Amino acid sequence: MTATAFALILTGVLLNAAAQLLLKAGTNAVGQFDFHLANLIPVGLKIACQPFIVGGMACYAVSVVVWIMALSRVPVSVAYPMLSIGYVVNAVIAHYWFGEALVLQKMLGIGFIIVGLVLVANS
């Protein structure tokens, strides 16, 4: 894998991870809600105007473009497993940003993901 291909994959993965984290921050700000026909417009506007959600959607849009560029350079059997980097990034950042637990069982799972990524990248 070339440095450019790896940079594109990593950028796409990190943008995707950022999108997830921003959407979570946005839903935390909006709070829980139920969709009913009666509140479709008020809830829709609340979601559409939430800056974290807008930022998350923008990250998704850019990540799709970057991911297409990556897929044009790397076999999907190598690129797709690299998305697992996002699980690692999200777990660590969610621990610090949202106070989510990062217990031994999760850390062990993250270790397995990292070993798997090394194996795929070296294949």
N, C-alpha and C positions, 0 to 999 in steps of 0.2 A: 504494500500500500504506500502510495506516495505521500509526501508531507502535505500537499494540497488536498488530497482526498481525505486524509485523516483530519485536517483542519476543518473541512466542510462537514464531515460527520460529527465531529465534536461540537462545532457551532450549532448544527441542527439539533443535536441532542440537548445542548445547554439552553437553547431557545425554547425547546419543548418543555424542559424542566421548569424554566422560568415562567412559562405560560401556566403550568399547573399550580405553581406556588402563588402566582398573582391571582389566579381564579379563586384559590382557597382564601387568600386575604380578602378578596372581594366578597365572597360569600360570608365570611366572618363579619364584614362590615354591614352587609345587607341583613343578615340574620336569617333564620328559618322562615319559610313561607310555603303556602299551598297555592297551587295554580287552580283557579276557578275562573270561569268565564267572566264573573263579576269583577275580579281583581287582575285580569290579564293585562290591561293597559297600565294601571298603577305599578304593579310589580315589574312588568316589562320595562317601563321607563326607569324605575329605580335601579334595575340591573344594568340597563343600557347606559346610564349616567354614572355608574360606579367606576372611578378611575382605575382601580386595580383590575377590574374585569375588562375594561377597554384595553388596558396594557397587556393583559393575558391574551386577548384575542389578537392583538397586533403581533405579539411574539409568535403565536401559532401561524399567522399568515406568512411572516418572514421565514419561519422554520420550514414551511412547506417548500418554498422556493429553494432554500439552501439544501434541503433534503433531496430534491429532484436533481440538483447539481451534483450532490454526492453520489446518488444512484447511477448517474451517467459515467462515473469513474470507478465504481467499486461493485463487485458482485453482491447481489442482495443477500446471499448466504453469509457474507461477512458484515455488510452494513447493518442489517436488521438486528443481529445480536448486540451490536454496539449501542442500541437504544437502552440497554440495561444500565448503561452509565447513568442515565437519568434517574433510575431507582436509587442509586447510591447518593447522588447529589440531592435528590428530594428528601431522602430520609435524614440526611445530615442537616440540611438547611431547615427542614420542618422542626427538627429538634430544637434548634436555636431560635428560630423565628416564631414558631407557634407553641413551643413547649411540649411537643409530642415526645413520647417516651422512646428512647433508643436503648432498649434492654439487650441483654446478652443474646437472646434468640434472634433479634433483628440484626445485630452486628455479625453473628455467625452467618446468616443469610447473605448479608452484604459481602462477607468474605468469599462465600461460594460464587457469588456473581462476579467478583473481581477475578477469581481463578478461572472461571469460565470465559471471561473476556480475554484474558491473556492467552488461553488455549486457542480461541477462535482467531484472535489477531495474529498468532504465530502459525496458523495452519496454511 
